[in-house]
Amino acid sequence: MGDIDGFKLLSLLAVAKMKFPILVASGSFAMPKFESTAKKFAGPDLKVFYITKPITKELFFCALDRCAEFLPGKK
């Protein structure tokens, strides 16, 4: 991702109080404690959804549907 890693990005989004849901895709979630570390950087207020690569089309669209449930203004 260039000069910033995913953990730092989640931290910045948390500080900015991002209201939109965030979908994080990584092959690293299979590694022990990776997802829990990501959740620590995201903090308790971000709506973050995690999916593990490789990603099928069905899994991707299912994750997007789940994220859409948390769009601001959605009831």
Long-range contacts (C-beta under 8 A, 24 or more apart in sequence): 6-38, 7-37, 7-38, 7-41, 8-41, 10-38, 10-41, 10-42, 10-46, 10-48, 11-41, 11-42, 11-43, 13-42, 13-46, 14-41, 14-42, 14-43, 14-45, 14-46, 17-45, 18-46, 19-72, 20-47, 20-71, 20-72, 21-47, 21-48, 21-49, 21-67, 21-68, 21-70, 21-71, 22-46, 22-47, 22-48, 22-49, 22-67, 23-48, 23-49, 23-51, 23-63, 23-64, 23-67, 24-48, 24-49, 24-50, 24-51, 25-50, 25-51, 25-52, 25-53, 25-55, 26-50, 26-52, 26-53, 27-52, 27-53, 27-54
